[in-house]
Amino acid sequence: MERIVFEVYEDANGDSPFYEWAEALPKKDRAKLFVVIDRVQQFGLPEAARQQWVKHLDGPI
């Protein structure tokens, strides 16, 4: 299984739009988000899809 590693964009000042967005989420939602990210990194996308931690998005992103 190929391991997935999430990388977060940071600008030249070290600011991250992702972390800024995540910090604006309610605490419970933010915790769930980071649990899912951790699980996907640990178990991979196929298992994450089987467990329904993630879902396929239809159409262009």
DRENKOLRO-620030 format. One record per residue: residue number from 0; residue in three letters; x negated, y, z of N, C-alpha, C in turn. Coordinates in Angstrom, 3 decimals. Atoms other than C-alpha are relative to their C-alpha. Example, Ala and Ser with C-alpha at 12.3 -4.5 7.8 and 13.67 -1.06 7.14 Angstrom:
<nodes>
num = 0 residu = ALA n.x = -0.890 n.y = -1.190 n.z = 0.000 ca.x = -12.300 ca.y = -4.500 ca.z = 7.800 c.x = -0.900 c.y = 1.200 c.z = 0.000
num = 1 residu = SER n.x = 0.820 n.y = -1.190 n.z = -0.060 ca.x = -13.670 ca.y = -1.060 ca.z = 7.140 c.x = 0.770 c.y = 1.090 c.z = 0.730
</nodes>
This chain:
<nodes>
num = 0 residu = MET n.x = -0.850 n.y = -1.188 n.z = 0.000 ca.x = 0.000 ca.y = 0.000 ca.z = 0.000 c.x = -0.891 c.y = 1.245 c.z = 0.000
num = 1 residu = GLU n.x = 0.734 n.y = -1.258 n.z = 0.061 ca.x = -1.323 ca.y = 3.399 ca.z = -0.968 c.x = 0.529 c.y = 0.942 c.z = 1.078
num = 2 residu = ARG n.x = -0.399 n.y = -0.917 n.z = -1.078 ca.x = -1.294 ca.y = 5.784 ca.z = 1.989 c.x = 0.313 c.y = 1.363 c.z = -0.568
num = 3 residu = ILE n.x = -0.387 n.y = -1.354 n.z = 0.388 ca.x = 0.427 ca.y = 9.104 ca.z = 1.583 c.x = -0.482 c.y = 0.945 c.z = 1.089
num = 4 residu = VAL n.x = 0.444 n.y = -1.026 n.z = -0.942 ca.x = -1.123 ca.y = 12.142 ca.z = 3.191 c.x = 0.630 c.y = 1.313 c.z = -0.446
num = 5 residu = PHE n.x = -0.607 n.y = -1.285 n.z = 0.303 ca.x = 0.897 ca.y = 15.333 ca.z = 3.309 c.x = -1.024 c.y = 1.094 c.z = 0.227
num = 6 residu = GLU n.x = 0.875 n.y = -1.159 n.z = -0.122 ca.x = -1.107 ca.y = 18.466 ca.z = 2.690 c.x = 0.874 c.y = 1.240 c.z = -0.028
num = 7 residu = VAL n.x = -0.799 n.y = -1.216 n.z = -0.116 ca.x = 0.257 ca.y = 21.869 ca.z = 3.616 c.x = -0.791 c.y = 1.173 c.z = -0.562
num = 8 residu = TYR n.x = 0.628 n.y = -1.168 n.z = 0.610 ca.x = -0.520 ca.y = 24.961 ca.z = 1.564 c.x = -0.244 c.y = 1.079 c.z = 1.045
num = 9 residu = GLU n.x = 0.333 n.y = -1.176 n.z = -0.807 ca.x = -2.275 ca.y = 27.796 ca.z = 3.355 c.x = -0.588 c.y = 1.041 c.z = -0.939
num = 10 residu = ASP n.x = 0.556 n.y = -1.062 n.z = 0.840 ca.x = -3.006 ca.y = 31.152 ca.z = 1.751 c.x = -1.368 c.y = 0.425 c.z = 0.528
num = 11 residu = ALA n.x = 1.344 n.y = -0.453 n.z = -0.369 ca.x = -6.298 ca.y = 33.042 ca.z = 2.036 c.x = -0.091 c.y = 0.459 c.z = 1.457
num = 12 residu = ASN n.x = -0.020 n.y = -0.446 n.z = -1.401 ca.x = -5.235 ca.y = 34.368 ca.z = 5.464 c.x = 0.270 c.y = -1.143 c.z = 0.974
num = 13 residu = GLY n.x = -0.291 n.y = 1.146 n.z = -0.854 ca.x = -4.475 ca.y = 30.875 ca.z = 6.750 c.x = 1.481 c.y = -0.145 c.z = 0.328
num = 14 residu = ASP n.x = -1.445 n.y = 0.088 n.z = -0.231 ca.x = -0.700 ca.y = 31.467 ca.z = 6.680 c.x = 0.583 c.y = -1.121 c.z = -0.847
num = 15 residu = SER n.x = -0.625 n.y = 1.107 n.z = 0.702 ca.x = 1.515 ca.y = 28.569 ca.z = 5.667 c.x = 1.504 c.y = 0.232 c.z = -0.101
num = 16 residu = PRO n.x = -1.444 n.y = -0.158 n.z = 0.157 ca.x = 4.985 ca.y = 29.137 ca.z = 4.187 c.x = 0.774 c.y = -1.200 c.z = 0.553
num = 17 residu = PHE n.x = -0.687 n.y = 1.186 n.z = -0.529 ca.x = 5.887 ca.y = 25.548 ca.z = 5.121 c.x = 0.137 c.y = 0.079 c.z = 1.509
num = 18 residu = TYR n.x = -0.068 n.y = -0.062 n.z = -1.458 ca.x = 4.994 ca.y = 25.981 ca.z = 8.778 c.x = 0.880 c.y = 1.162 c.z = 0.472
num = 19 residu = GLU n.x = -0.881 n.y = -1.127 n.z = -0.344 ca.x = 6.728 ca.y = 29.369 ca.z = 8.862 c.x = 1.458 c.y = -0.432 c.z = -0.130
num = 20 residu = TRP n.x = -1.358 n.y = 0.500 n.z = 0.198 ca.x = 9.874 ca.y = 27.718 ca.z = 7.454 c.x = 0.366 c.y = -1.001 c.z = 1.093
num = 21 residu = ALA n.x = -0.268 n.y = 1.027 n.z = -1.003 ca.x = 9.596 ca.y = 24.760 ca.z = 9.841 c.x = 0.204 c.y = 0.622 c.z = 1.380
num = 22 residu = GLU n.x = -0.143 n.y = -0.666 n.z = -1.296 ca.x = 9.165 ca.y = 27.052 ca.z = 12.851 c.x = 1.354 c.y = 0.694 c.z = 0.142
num = 23 residu = ALA n.x = -1.307 n.y = -0.661 n.z = -0.042 ca.x = 12.438 ca.y = 28.774 ca.z = 11.914 c.x = 1.147 c.y = -0.987 c.z = 0.195
num = 24 residu = LEU n.x = -1.035 n.y = 1.012 n.z = -0.204 ca.x = 14.347 ca.y = 25.484 ca.z = 12.142 c.x = 0.333 c.y = -0.135 c.z = 1.487
num = 25 residu = PRO n.x = -0.288 n.y = 0.328 n.z = -1.399 ca.x = 16.180 ca.y = 24.577 ca.z = 15.330 c.x = -0.983 c.y = -1.070 c.z = 0.487
num = 26 residu = LYS n.x = 1.020 n.y = 0.878 n.z = -0.576 ca.x = 13.842 ca.y = 22.674 ca.z = 17.661 c.x = 0.272 c.y = -1.476 c.z = -0.315
num = 27 residu = LYS n.x = -0.357 n.y = 1.398 n.z = 0.236 ca.x = 15.708 ca.y = 19.361 ca.z = 17.228 c.x = -0.231 c.y = -0.382 c.z = -1.468
num = 28 residu = ASP n.x = 0.199 n.y = 0.263 n.z = 1.423 ca.x = 15.660 ca.y = 19.592 ca.z = 13.414 c.x = -1.478 c.y = -0.027 c.z = -0.349
num = 29 residu = ARG n.x = 1.447 n.y = -0.057 n.z = 0.242 ca.x = 11.975 ca.y = 20.524 ca.z = 13.403 c.x = -0.656 c.y = -1.298 c.z = 0.490
num = 30 residu = ALA n.x = 0.550 n.y = 1.250 n.z = -0.537 ca.x = 11.182 ca.y = 17.498 ca.z = 15.580 c.x = 0.320 c.y = -1.166 c.z = -0.933
num = 31 residu = LYS n.x = -0.389 n.y = 1.069 n.z = 0.931 ca.x = 13.117 ca.y = 15.199 ca.z = 13.222 c.x = -0.832 c.y = 0.061 c.z = -1.273
num = 32 residu = LEU n.x = 0.788 n.y = -0.179 n.z = 1.217 ca.x = 11.283 ca.y = 16.638 ca.z = 10.207 c.x = -1.398 c.y = -0.570 c.z = 0.173
num = 33 residu = PHE n.x = 1.369 n.y = 0.454 n.z = -0.194 ca.x = 7.858 ca.y = 15.948 ca.z = 11.670 c.x = -0.073 c.y = -1.491 c.z = 0.297
num = 34 residu = VAL n.x = -0.054 n.y = 1.453 n.z = -0.187 ca.x = 8.883 ca.y = 12.430 ca.z = 12.745 c.x = 0.079 c.y = -0.690 c.z = -1.360
num = 35 residu = VAL n.x = -0.128 n.y = 0.592 n.z = 1.338 ca.x = 9.924 ca.y = 11.670 ca.z = 9.160 c.x = -1.314 c.y = 0.113 c.z = -0.759
num = 36 residu = ILE n.x = 1.295 n.y = -0.165 n.z = 0.673 ca.x = 6.677 ca.y = 13.093 ca.z = 7.784 c.x = -1.004 c.y = -1.013 c.z = 0.540
num = 37 residu = ASP n.x = 0.919 n.y = 0.956 n.z = -0.616 ca.x = 4.700 ca.y = 10.965 ca.z = 10.241 c.x = 0.308 c.y = -1.426 c.z = -0.443
num = 38 residu = ARG n.x = -0.388 n.y = 1.351 n.z = 0.413 ca.x = 6.675 ca.y = 7.814 ca.z = 9.365 c.x = -0.353 c.y = -0.267 c.z = -1.457
num = 39 residu = VAL n.x = 0.330 n.y = 0.169 n.z = 1.417 ca.x = 6.227 ca.y = 8.354 ca.z = 5.621 c.x = -1.501 c.y = -0.193 c.z = -0.150
num = 40 residu = GLN n.x = 1.457 n.y = 0.150 n.z = 0.068 ca.x = 2.478 ca.y = 8.785 ca.z = 6.110 c.x = -0.425 c.y = -1.368 c.z = 0.526
num = 41 residu = GLN n.x = 0.385 n.y = 1.260 n.z = -0.631 ca.x = 2.320 ca.y = 5.695 ca.z = 8.317 c.x = 0.460 c.y = -1.222 c.z = -0.792
num = 42 residu = PHE n.x = -0.589 n.y = 1.192 n.z = 0.610 ca.x = 4.611 ca.y = 3.294 ca.z = 6.421 c.x = 0.135 c.y = 0.067 c.z = -1.519
num = 43 residu = GLY n.x = -0.102 n.y = -0.150 n.z = 1.446 ca.x = 4.720 ca.y = 4.684 ca.z = 2.855 c.x = 1.411 c.y = 0.318 c.z = -0.467
num = 44 residu = LEU n.x = -1.286 n.y = -0.393 n.z = 0.574 ca.x = 7.498 ca.y = 5.872 ca.z = 0.571 c.x = 0.963 c.y = -1.158 c.z = -0.223
num = 45 residu = PRO n.x = -0.965 n.y = 1.090 n.z = 0.188 ca.x = 8.966 ca.y = 2.454 ca.z = -0.328 c.x = 0.726 c.y = -0.379 c.z = 1.293
num = 46 residu = GLU n.x = -0.635 n.y = 0.332 n.z = -1.281 ca.x = 9.584 ca.y = 1.644 ca.z = 3.341 c.x = 0.883 c.y = 1.146 c.z = 0.483
num = 47 residu = ALA n.x = -0.810 n.y = -1.159 n.z = -0.398 ca.x = 10.837 ca.y = 5.176 ca.z = 4.007 c.x = 1.326 c.y = 0.008 c.z = -0.750
num = 48 residu = ALA n.x = -1.237 n.y = 0.068 n.z = 0.778 ca.x = 13.377 ca.y = 4.745 ca.z = 1.198 c.x = 0.889 c.y = -1.139 c.z = 0.492
num = 49 residu = ARG n.x = -0.782 n.y = 1.141 n.z = -0.514 ca.x = 14.449 ca.y = 1.307 ca.z = 2.483 c.x = 0.666 c.y = 0.345 c.z = 1.325
num = 50 residu = GLN n.x = -0.523 n.y = -0.366 n.z = -1.319 ca.x = 14.918 ca.y = 2.718 ca.z = 5.988 c.x = 0.911 c.y = 1.226 c.z = -0.061
num = 51 residu = GLN n.x = -0.800 n.y = -1.198 n.z = 0.247 ca.x = 16.731 ca.y = 5.738 ca.z = 4.494 c.x = -0.470 c.y = 1.197 c.z = 0.826
num = 52 residu = TRP n.x = 0.583 n.y = -1.192 n.z = -0.624 ca.x = 14.341 ca.y = 8.206 ca.z = 6.126 c.x = -0.082 c.y = 1.114 c.z = -1.019
num = 53 residu = VAL n.x = 0.059 n.y = -0.942 n.z = 1.115 ca.x = 14.138 ca.y = 9.883 ca.z = 2.717 c.x = 0.998 c.y = -0.459 c.z = -1.049
num = 54 residu = LYS n.x = -0.863 n.y = 0.401 n.z = 1.109 ca.x = 16.308 ca.y = 9.901 ca.z = -0.378 c.x = -0.488 c.y = 0.640 c.z = -1.279
num = 55 residu = HIS n.x = 0.394 n.y = -0.459 n.z = 1.325 ca.x = 15.783 ca.y = 10.367 ca.z = -4.079 c.x = 0.824 c.y = 1.229 c.z = -0.382
num = 56 residu = LEU n.x = -0.698 n.y = -1.181 n.z = 0.507 ca.x = 16.640 ca.y = 13.781 ca.z = -5.507 c.x = 0.200 c.y = -0.165 c.z = -1.490
num = 57 residu = ASP n.x = -0.288 n.y = 0.093 n.z = 1.428 ca.x = 18.347 ca.y = 13.686 ca.z = -8.892 c.x = -0.258 c.y = 1.331 c.z = -0.679
num = 58 residu = GLY n.x = 0.196 n.y = -1.211 n.z = 0.777 ca.x = 17.540 ca.y = 16.157 ca.z = -11.612 c.x = -1.363 c.y = 0.622 c.z = 0.213
num = 59 residu = PRO n.x = 1.303 n.y = -0.674 n.z = -0.121 ca.x = 14.625 ca.y = 18.520 ca.z = -12.013 c.x = -0.143 c.y = 0.713 c.z = 1.344
num = 60 residu = ILE n.x = 0.263 n.y = -0.659 n.z = -1.279 ca.x = 13.031 ca.y = 19.856 ca.z = -8.882 c.x = -0.741 c.y = 1.293 c.z = -0.268
</nodes>
